[in-house]
Amino acid sequence: MRVAVTTPEAMGSCDAIVLSPRASFTNRARTNVRMAGLIANGALIVHLARRLTGYTGVAVMVTNPVDVLARVFSERSGCERVVGIGAATDTARYRLTLARHLRVPVGAVEGT
């Protein structure tokens, strides 16, 4: 396996790429905290998508909000194989929040 850091245009021949940029911002939102990430990181993902237009490999989205940005990248780049990774973290956060709200142990909460 070969790993390299390069320009987006040069990545067009890679079998897979991992997209994990994060804009420099402080999320001060008290409600709908995902929107700050979408606004800040969305511009980075759109920029990369334009530079990777027509990419035919697999793109793995790690940047939050993963679900939305995976779709944005797919639509803007034309890449048909985009997967988002982050559901395990979201599930853990969901379970912890719900357990605190219900005042029960985290182990008592199931769901994704």
N, C-alpha and C positions, 0 to 999 in steps of 0.2 A: 504494500500500500504506500502511496506517495501523498504527502500532505504539503501544500505550498500556500503562501500568501501572495496574492497577485491582484490585478485589476479585475473588475467585473467582466469586462469584455474578454479577457483571457480565460475566464472560467467557463466559457461556452462549451468547451470540449470535455469538461469534467462529467463523470457519471453522476455525481451528487454534490450538492453544495448545502452548507448550513448558513442560514440567514439569522444573525443574532446582533444586529446593530442596536444601540440604545442612544437616543438623543439625550443631551444633557438637560435635565429639567428636574424640578422638585414638585412632586405631586402633593398639593395641598388640599385636594378635594376631600370633602367629608361625605359626599354622596356620589354615586356613579364614578368611582375612582378610575375605572377603566378608560373613561373618555380622555383623561389627561395623557395616558399612554398612547391612545389612538391618535390624538392630535399631534403630539410630539414625535412619536415614532413613525406615524403614517407617512410623513414627508420623506423620511429616509427610505422606507420600503418602496414608495412610488419611484423615487430616484433610481434605486437599484433595479426595479422592475423594468424601467425604460432602458437601462443599460444592458439588461439581460433578455431583451425581447427575443422571442423565438427559442429560448433555452429548452432543450428536449430531455434533460436528465431529471433527477429527482431533487426537489428543493425542500429542505427541512426548515420550517419556520420556528424560531425559538422566541423571537421578540414579542412582547405583550402589547396589546391583547392578541394572543396567538391566533385564535379562531378568525377574527376579523382580518388581521393582517395577512394570514395565509390566503384568504380569498382575494384580498386586494392585490397581492403579488401575482396570483394566478391570473386574474382578470387583466391586469396591466401588462404582464410579460407574455401572456399566451401559453405559459407553462402549464401542462395538463396534469403533472404529477407533483403536487404540493401537499405536504403533510405538516401538521402542526403538533408540536410537543409541548405539553404544559398541563394537560388534564390532570395528572397526578397531583401537581401542586395545587391546582384549583380545587380538586376533591378534598385534599387535606385542609385547605383554608375553609372550605364550605363546612366540613365536619366540625372543625374547631369552633367556628363562629356559631353554628347551630347548637353545639354542646354548651357553649357559654351562655347563649340565650336561654336555653332550656334548663340550665344548671344541672347537667348530667355529665358523666364521664364521656370523653371522646369515643371510647370503645363502644358506647351505647348508641352511637349515631352511625348509620350506614347510608350510603348513597353516593352518586356522582353528579 
